C-alpha cells in the first residue's frame, strides 16, 4: 500500500546553522507497497563550511539505523523499511564526536533514544551501503525508470500540479465558510504537499531567516511564481506569494516589492492566523 510521510526537522543546536539564521529541513519518505522506502532529505541554513560529516539517524518503531548524507540539497537514497507509522529522525554533525543539530518525529517519539546512541549509530549504515556508487544510484532510481515512457512522464509532471490545485481549493474553502482565524492550520496539509512537489527557491530562503520557498513554473509557459512561509519563534506567521518582476512592473497597494538577486519580486504577505493580506512586522 502506498504510504508517504513528511517530517519537518527543527533546529536543536544553533552552532550548526549559518550566522543569524535557523537551520531547518524536510525528510520525505515514500513507500509504494514494497519492502523499500525512498527517502529525500533537504536541509537549509546549515553551515556547510564547518569540518565534519552530516548523518541522519532513524528510528522505526524504536529500531535504530543511520545514513551518512553526501549532500544537504535533496539527498535521495533507499532504505530497507516499509513501516512508517512511528518514525523519529535526528540530523547529526559528526566531528570528533557526534552532535545533534535538529530532530523530528511522527507517532512514537524515540528522538532521545537516538540521541543516546549517536556515536555508535554513526559508525554503522544500512545493509548494502558498501555497494558501488553506481549500484546505489541504480537502486535509488529503480522505481522511477522501470517501464517509463513519454506519456507516463508527462502524466507524472502533470500530477504534481494537483498539489497546487488542492491548495487553491483549500484557500477558497476557508473564505467560502467565513473563516477568520487559524488560516494556516486549515491549509497546512495542502501547502506542505506543494513544498514537497516543487523545488526549493534558495535566493529567498537565504534572504529570510526561518523561511522556506519553492518555485512553481506555469506548465504552459516559461513564467513562474514563488510560494513560501515566514516563521518567527518557530511559528508560521506569513504565507508569501511572489511574482518575479522589475520594480516598475506593478502598482498595487497590497503588493510589496522585494529586492533580491538574481531577480526581485512583487510579493503578497498573507497573515497565517487571519488569512488576510497584511503588512509584515518585525520579520524582514
For each residue, the residues with C-beta under 8 A, 3 or more apart:
1: 33
2: 30 31 32 33
3: 29 30 31 33 82 84
4: 28 29 30 31
5: 28 29 84 87 106
6: 26 27 28 29 192 196
7: 26 27 29 87 89 104 105 106
8: 24 25 26 104
9: 23 24 25 26 27 43 89 91 102 103 104
10: 24 102 103 104 234
11: 14 16 17 22 23 24 101 102
12: 100 101 102 103
13: 16 99 100 101 102
14: 11 17 22 23
15: 99 101
16: 11 13 23 46 47 50 93 99 101
17: 11 14 21 22 23 45 46 47 101
18: 21 23 45 46 47
19: 47
20: 209
21: 17 18 45 209 210
22: 11 14 17 45 209 210 231
23: 9 11 14 16 17 18 43 44 45 46 91 101 102
24: 8 9 10 11 43 44 45 102 210 212
25: 8 9 41 42 43 44 46 72 91 102
26: 6 7 8 9 40 41 42 195 196
27: 6 7 9 39 40 41 56 89 104
28: 4 5 6 39 40 41 196
29: 3 4 5 6 7 37 38 39 84 87
30: 2 3 4 37 38 40
31: 2 3 4 34 36 37 38 81 82 84
32: 2 143
33: 1 2 3 82
34: 31 82 143
35: 80 82
36: 31 78 79 80 81 82
37: 29 30 31 78 79 81 82 84
38: 29 30 31 76 77 78 140 143
39: 27 28 29 56 67 76 77 78 79
40: 26 27 28 30 74 75 76
41: 25 26 27 28 56 69 72 74 75 76
42: 25 26 72 73 74 75 200
43: 9 23 24 25 46 54 72 91 102
44: 23 24 25 72 200 202 205 212
45: 17 18 21 22 23 24 205 209
46: 16 17 18 23 25 43 54 72 101
47: 16 17 18 19 50
48: 72
49:
50: 16 47 93 95
51: 95
52: 93 94 95
53: 68 69 93 94 122
54: 43 46 68 69 72 91 92 93 94
55: 66 67 68 69 91 92 93 94 98 121 122
56: 27 39 41 66 67 69 89 90 91 92
57: 64 65 66 89 90 92 114 117 118 121 122
58: 64 65 66 67 79 81 87 88 89 114
59: 62 63 64 65 86 87 88 89 110 111 113 114
60: 63 65 81 83 84 86 87
61: 83 85 86 108
62: 59 86 108 110 113
63: 59 60
64: 57 58 59 110 113 114 117 121
65: 57 58 59 60 79 81 121 124 125 126
66: 55 56 57 58 121 122 124 125 126
67: 39 55 56 58 77 79 125 126 129
68: 53 54 55 122 125
69: 41 53 54 55 56 72 75
70: 75
71: 74 75
72: 25 41 42 43 44 46 48 54 69 75
73: 42
74: 40 41 42 71 199 200
75: 40 41 42 69 70 71 72
76: 38 39 40 41 140
77: 38 39 67 136 140
78: 36 37 38 39 139 140 142
79: 36 37 39 58 65 67 126
80: 35 36 126 127 128
81: 31 36 37 58 60 65 84
82: 3 31 33 34 35 36 37
83: 60 61 86
84: 3 5 29 31 37 60 81 87 106
85: 61 106 107
86: 59 60 61 62 83 106 107 108 110
87: 5 7 29 58 59 60 84 105 106 107
88: 58 59 103 104 105 106 108 109 110 111 113 114
89: 7 9 27 56 57 58 59 103 104 105 111 114
90: 56 57 100 102 103 111 114 115 118
91: 9 23 25 43 54 55 56 100 101 102 103
92: 54 55 56 57 98 99 100 101 118 122
93: 16 50 52 53 54 55 98 99 101
94: 52 53 54 55 97 98 99 122
95: 50 51 52 98 99
96:
97: 94 119
98: 55 92 93 94 95 118 119 122
99: 13 15 16 92 93 94 95 118
100: 12 13 90 91 92 103 115 118
101: 11 12 13 15 16 17 23 46 91 92 93
102: 9 10 11 12 13 23 24 25 43 90 91
103: 9 10 12 88 89 90 91 100 111 114
104: 7 8 9 10 27 88 89 111
105: 7 87 88 89 108 109 110 111
106: 5 7 84 85 86 87 88
107: 85 86 87
108: 61 62 86 88 105
109: 88 105 112
110: 59 62 64 86 88 105 113 114
111: 59 88 89 90 103 104 105 114 115
112: 109 115 116
113: 59 62 64 88 110 116 117
114: 57 58 59 64 88 89 90 103 110 111 117 118 121
115: 90 100 111 112 118
116: 112 113
117: 57 64 113 114 120 121
118: 57 90 92 98 99 100 114 115 121 122
119: 97 98 122 123
120: 117 123 124
121: 55 57 64 65 66 114 117 118 124
122: 53 55 57 66 68 92 94 98 118 119
123: 119 120
124: 65 66 120 121
125: 65 66 67 68 129
126: 65 66 67 79 80 129
127: 80
128: 80 131 139
129: 67 125 126 136
130:
131: 128 135 136 139
132: 135 136
133: 136 137
134: 137 138
135: 131 132 138 139
136: 77 129 131 132 133 139 140
137: 133 134 140 141
138: 134 135 141 142
139: 78 128 131 135 136 142
140: 38 76 77 78 136 137
141: 137 138 144 145
142: 78 138 139 145 146
143: 32 34 38 146
144: 141 148
145: 141 142 148
146: 142 143
147: 152
148: 144 145 152 153
149: 152 153
150: 153 154
151: 154 155
152: 147 148 149 155 156
153: 148 149 150 156 157
154: 150 151 157 158
155: 151 152 158 159
156: 152 153 159 160
157: 153 154 160 219
158: 154 155 161 162 219
159: 155 156 162
160: 156 157 163 197 198
161: 158 164 165 219
162: 158 159 165 166
163: 160 166 167 190 193 194 196 197 198
164: 161 167 168 194 216
165: 161 162 168 169
166: 162 163 169 170 190 193
167: 163 164 170 171 187 190 191 193 194
168: 164 165 171 172
169: 165 166 172 173 190
170: 166 167 173 174 186 187 189 190 191
171: 167 168 174 175 187
172: 168 169 175 176
173: 169 170 176 177 186
174: 170 171 177 179 183 186 187 275
175: 171 172 178 179 275
176: 172 173
177: 173 174
178: 175
179: 174 175 182 183 186 275
180: 274 275
181: 273 274
182: 179 185 186 273
183: 174 179 186 187 239 270 271 272 273 274 275
184: 187 188 191 229 236 239 272 273
185: 182 188
186: 170 173 174 179 182 183
187: 167 170 171 174 183 184 190 191
188: 184 185 191 192
189: 170 192 193
190: 163 166 167 169 170 187 193 194
191: 167 170 184 187 188 194 195 227 229 239
192: 6 188 189 195 196
193: 163 166 167 189 190 196 197
194: 163 164 167 190 191 197 198 214 216 227
195: 26 191 192 198 212 214 227
196: 6 26 28 163 192 193
197: 160 163 193 194
198: 160 163 194 195 214 215 216 227
199: 74 214 215
200: 42 44 74 205 212 213 214 215
201: 204 205 213 214 215 226 228
202: 44 205 206
203: 206 207 260 261 262 263
204: 201 207 208 211 213 226 228 242 258 260 265
205: 44 45 200 201 202 208 211 212 213 228
206: 202 203
207: 203 204 211 258 260
208: 204 205 211 228 230 283 284
209: 20 21 22 45
210: 21 22 24 230 231 232 234
211: 204 205 207 208 228 229 230 231
212: 24 44 195 200 205 228 229
213: 200 201 204 205 226 227 228 240 242
214: 194 195 198 199 200 201 226 227 228
215: 198 199 200 201 224 225 226
216: 164 194 198 224 225 226 227
217: 222 223 224
218: 221 222 223 224 225
219: 157 158 161
220:
221: 218
222: 217 218
223: 217 218
224: 215 216 217 218 244
225: 215 216 218 241 242 243 244
226: 201 204 213 214 215 216 240 241 242 244 265
227: 191 194 195 198 213 214 216 239 240 241 242
228: 201 204 205 208 211 212 213 214 239 240 242
229: 184 191 211 212 236 238 239 240 272
230: 208 210 211 236 237 238 240 269 280 283 284
231: 22 210 211 234 235 236 237
232: 210 235 237 282 283
233:
234: 10 210 231
235: 231 232 272
236: 184 229 230 231 239 272
237: 230 231 232 271 272 283
238: 229 230 269 270 271 272 278 280 283
239: 183 184 191 227 228 229 236 269 270 272
240: 213 226 227 228 229 230 267 268 269 270
241: 225 226 227 267 268 270
242: 204 213 225 226 227 228 258 265 266 267 268
243: 225 250 265 266 267
244: 224 225 226 263 264 265
245: 249 250 264 265 266
246: 249 264
247: 257 259 264
248:
249: 245 246 266
250: 243 245 255 257 266
251:
252: 255 266
253:
254: 268 277
255: 250 252 266 267 268
256: 266 267 268 269 280
257: 247 250 264 265 266 267
258: 204 207 242 264 265 266 267
259: 247 264
260: 203 204 207 263 264 265
261: 203
262: 203
263: 203 244 260
264: 244 245 246 247 257 258 259 260
265: 204 226 242 243 244 245 257 258 260
266: 242 243 245 249 250 252 255 256 257 258
267: 240 241 242 243 255 256 257 258
268: 240 241 242 254 255 256 277
269: 230 238 239 240 256 277 278 279 280
270: 183 238 239 240 241 275 276 277 278
271: 183 237 238 274 275 276 277 278
272: 183 184 229 235 236 237 238 239 275
273: 181 182 183 184
274: 180 181 183 271 278
275: 174 175 179 180 183 270 271 272
276: 270 271
277: 254 268 269 270 271
278: 238 269 270 271 274
279: 269
280: 230 238 256 269 283 284
281:
282: 232
283: 208 230 232 237 238 280
284: 208 230 280
